[in-house]
Amino acid sequence: MRPAVALLLAAISALVLGGQEPQEPAKPRIVPFFSRIENGPGFFVECSNRTAVTVSSATFIWQLAVRIDGTVHEPEPGVGPGFTTDVAPGGTFRGIVILRQSSLTYFPAPKFTAMVRSARLLPLSPGRHLIAVRCGGSWSDDVDVYWEEEL
């Protein structure tokens, strides 16, 4: 076989087989969520169902742990308001998590394609904080959040 043909076949094989290597699971994605209703910063969370089965949006794997400045706050029992729906393998779970700064008895419904909404009383000191969310067993990247208190 000619060297040029062998090189071409090796390049094609690398391209075809390269797409079959295991890939790093997708991290959850968090985006700031602004609400005039709740007293605290919030986040819209998206994460993938990396299991081989359909999973209810109300199951424990979607309960969101929150990491604030390196300290992990494990999920509290219950998911919060929302309708139960199924998340197929490879599908996307969407939720809203609010870090309330004071106790409120009102719990707004999920919106903007979120399946659930949860609120946690996790007071922040004024200033910069690094926030991440664990969803489906994986952590999101840290997001910078600045919190300002009223005087």
Contacts in CASP RR format, 6 or more apart in sequence:
PFRMAT RR
TARGET T0000
AUTHOR 0000-0000-0000
METHOD contacts of the structure
MODEL  1
MRPAVALLLAAISALVLGGQEPQEPAKPRIVPFFSRIENGPGFFVECSNR
TAVTVSSATFIWQLAVRIDGTVHEPEPGVGPGFTTDVAPGGTFRGIVILR
QSSLTYFPAPKFTAMVRSARLLPLSPGRHLIAVRCGGSWSDDVDVYWEEE
L
25 48 0 8 1.000
25 50 0 8 1.000
25 138 0 8 1.000
26 47 0 8 1.000
26 48 0 8 1.000
26 50 0 8 1.000
26 138 0 8 1.000
27 47 0 8 1.000
27 138 0 8 1.000
27 139 0 8 1.000
27 140 0 8 1.000
27 141 0 8 1.000
28 45 0 8 1.000
28 46 0 8 1.000
28 47 0 8 1.000
28 133 0 8 1.000
28 134 0 8 1.000
28 135 0 8 1.000
28 136 0 8 1.000
28 138 0 8 1.000
28 139 0 8 1.000
28 140 0 8 1.000
29 45 0 8 1.000
29 46 0 8 1.000
29 47 0 8 1.000
29 140 0 8 1.000
30 43 0 8 1.000
30 44 0 8 1.000
30 45 0 8 1.000
30 46 0 8 1.000
30 131 0 8 1.000
30 132 0 8 1.000
30 133 0 8 1.000
30 140 0 8 1.000
30 141 0 8 1.000
30 143 0 8 1.000
31 43 0 8 1.000
31 44 0 8 1.000
31 46 0 8 1.000
32 41 0 8 1.000
32 42 0 8 1.000
32 43 0 8 1.000
32 44 0 8 1.000
32 143 0 8 1.000
32 145 0 8 1.000
33 42 0 8 1.000
33 43 0 8 1.000
33 44 0 8 1.000
33 96 0 8 1.000
33 98 0 8 1.000
34 42 0 8 1.000
35 42 0 8 1.000
35 98 0 8 1.000
35 108 0 8 1.000
37 106 0 8 1.000
37 108 0 8 1.000
38 98 0 8 1.000
38 100 0 8 1.000
38 104 0 8 1.000
38 108 0 8 1.000
38 119 0 8 1.000
39 100 0 8 1.000
39 101 0 8 1.000
39 102 0 8 1.000
39 104 0 8 1.000
40 98 0 8 1.000
40 99 0 8 1.000
40 100 0 8 1.000
40 101 0 8 1.000
40 147 0 8 1.000
41 98 0 8 1.000
41 99 0 8 1.000
41 124 0 8 1.000
41 131 0 8 1.000
41 145 0 8 1.000
41 147 0 8 1.000
42 96 0 8 1.000
42 97 0 8 1.000
42 98 0 8 1.000
42 99 0 8 1.000
43 96 0 8 1.000
43 97 0 8 1.000
43 98 0 8 1.000
43 131 0 8 1.000
43 133 0 8 1.000
43 143 0 8 1.000
44 94 0 8 1.000
44 95 0 8 1.000
44 96 0 8 1.000
44 112 0 8 1.000
44 114 0 8 1.000
45 64 0 8 1.000
45 93 0 8 1.000
45 94 0 8 1.000
45 95 0 8 1.000
45 96 0 8 1.000
45 97 0 8 1.000
45 133 0 8 1.000
45 135 0 8 1.000
45 140 0 8 1.000
46 92 0 8 1.000
46 93 0 8 1.000
46 94 0 8 1.000
46 95 0 8 1.000
47 62 0 8 1.000
47 92 0 8 1.000
47 93 0 8 1.000
47 135 0 8 1.000
47 136 0 8 1.000
47 138 0 8 1.000
47 140 0 8 1.000
48 90 0 8 1.000
48 91 0 8 1.000
48 92 0 8 1.000
48 93 0 8 1.000
49 55 0 8 1.000
49 87 0 8 1.000
49 88 0 8 1.000
49 89 0 8 1.000
49 90 0 8 1.000
49 91 0 8 1.000
49 92 0 8 1.000
49 93 0 8 1.000
50 89 0 8 1.000
50 90 0 8 1.000
50 136 0 8 1.000
51 61 0 8 1.000
51 89 0 8 1.000
52 89 0 8 1.000
53 89 0 8 1.000
54 86 0 8 1.000
54 87 0 8 1.000
54 88 0 8 1.000
54 89 0 8 1.000
55 61 0 8 1.000
55 62 0 8 1.000
55 86 0 8 1.000
55 87 0 8 1.000
56 84 0 8 1.000
56 85 0 8 1.000
56 86 0 8 1.000
56 87 0 8 1.000
57 79 0 8 1.000
57 82 0 8 1.000
57 83 0 8 1.000
57 84 0 8 1.000
57 85 0 8 1.000
57 86 0 8 1.000
57 87 0 8 1.000
57 93 0 8 1.000
57 115 0 8 1.000
57 116 0 8 1.000
58 79 0 8 1.000
58 84 0 8 1.000
58 116 0 8 1.000
60 75 0 8 1.000
61 136 0 8 1.000
61 137 0 8 1.000
62 79 0 8 1.000
62 87 0 8 1.000
62 93 0 8 1.000
62 95 0 8 1.000
62 115 0 8 1.000
62 116 0 8 1.000
62 135 0 8 1.000
62 136 0 8 1.000
63 75 0 8 1.000
63 76 0 8 1.000
63 78 0 8 1.000
63 79 0 8 1.000
64 75 0 8 1.000
64 95 0 8 1.000
64 97 0 8 1.000
64 118 0 8 1.000
64 133 0 8 1.000
64 134 0 8 1.000
64 135 0 8 1.000
65 72 0 8 1.000
65 73 0 8 1.000
65 74 0 8 1.000
65 75 0 8 1.000
65 133 0 8 1.000
65 134 0 8 1.000
66 72 0 8 1.000
66 73 0 8 1.000
66 97 0 8 1.000
66 99 0 8 1.000
66 120 0 8 1.000
66 122 0 8 1.000
66 131 0 8 1.000
66 132 0 8 1.000
66 133 0 8 1.000
66 134 0 8 1.000
67 73 0 8 1.000
67 130 0 8 1.000
67 131 0 8 1.000
67 132 0 8 1.000
67 133 0 8 1.000
67 134 0 8 1.000
67 139 0 8 1.000
67 142 0 8 1.000
68 99 0 8 1.000
68 122 0 8 1.000
68 124 0 8 1.000
68 129 0 8 1.000
68 130 0 8 1.000
68 131 0 8 1.000
69 129 0 8 1.000
69 130 0 8 1.000
70 130 0 8 1.000
72 134 0 8 1.000
73 120 0 8 1.000
73 122 0 8 1.000
76 118 0 8 1.000
76 120 0 8 1.000
78 118 0 8 1.000
79 116 0 8 1.000
79 118 0 8 1.000
80 107 0 8 1.000
80 116 0 8 1.000
80 117 0 8 1.000
80 118 0 8 1.000
81 107 0 8 1.000
81 108 0 8 1.000
81 109 0 8 1.000
81 110 0 8 1.000
81 116 0 8 1.000
81 117 0 8 1.000
82 109 0 8 1.000
82 110 0 8 1.000
82 115 0 8 1.000
82 116 0 8 1.000
82 117 0 8 1.000
83 110 0 8 1.000
83 115 0 8 1.000
85 115 0 8 1.000
87 93 0 8 1.000
87 115 0 8 1.000
93 115 0 8 1.000
93 135 0 8 1.000
93 136 0 8 1.000
94 113 0 8 1.000
94 114 0 8 1.000
94 115 0 8 1.000
95 110 0 8 1.000
95 114 0 8 1.000
95 115 0 8 1.000
95 116 0 8 1.000
95 117 0 8 1.000
95 118 0 8 1.000
96 110 0 8 1.000
96 111 0 8 1.000
96 112 0 8 1.000
96 114 0 8 1.000
96 116 0 8 1.000
96 117 0 8 1.000
96 118 0 8 1.000
97 117 0 8 1.000
97 118 0 8 1.000
97 119 0 8 1.000
97 120 0 8 1.000
97 133 0 8 1.000
98 117 0 8 1.000
98 118 0 8 1.000
98 119 0 8 1.000
98 120 0 8 1.000
99 120 0 8 1.000
99 122 0 8 1.000
99 124 0 8 1.000
99 131 0 8 1.000
100 119 0 8 1.000
100 120 0 8 1.000
100 121 0 8 1.000
100 122 0 8 1.000
101 121 0 8 1.000
101 123 0 8 1.000
101 124 0 8 1.000
101 147 0 8 1.000
101 149 0 8 1.000
102 121 0 8 1.000
103 121 0 8 1.000
104 119 0 8 1.000
107 117 0 8 1.000
107 119 0 8 1.000
108 117 0 8 1.000
109 117 0 8 1.000
110 116 0 8 1.000
110 117 0 8 1.000
111 117 0 8 1.000
124 145 0 8 1.000
124 147 0 8 1.000
125 147 0 8 1.000
126 147 0 8 1.000
126 148 0 8 1.000
126 149 0 8 1.000
127 146 0 8 1.000
127 147 0 8 1.000
127 148 0 8 1.000
128 144 0 8 1.000
128 145 0 8 1.000
128 146 0 8 1.000
129 144 0 8 1.000
129 145 0 8 1.000
129 146 0 8 1.000
129 147 0 8 1.000
130 142 0 8 1.000
130 143 0 8 1.000
130 144 0 8 1.000
130 145 0 8 1.000
131 142 0 8 1.000
131 143 0 8 1.000
131 145 0 8 1.000
132 139 0 8 1.000
132 140 0 8 1.000
132 141 0 8 1.000
132 142 0 8 1.000
132 143 0 8 1.000
133 139 0 8 1.000
133 140 0 8 1.000
134 140 0 8 1.000
END
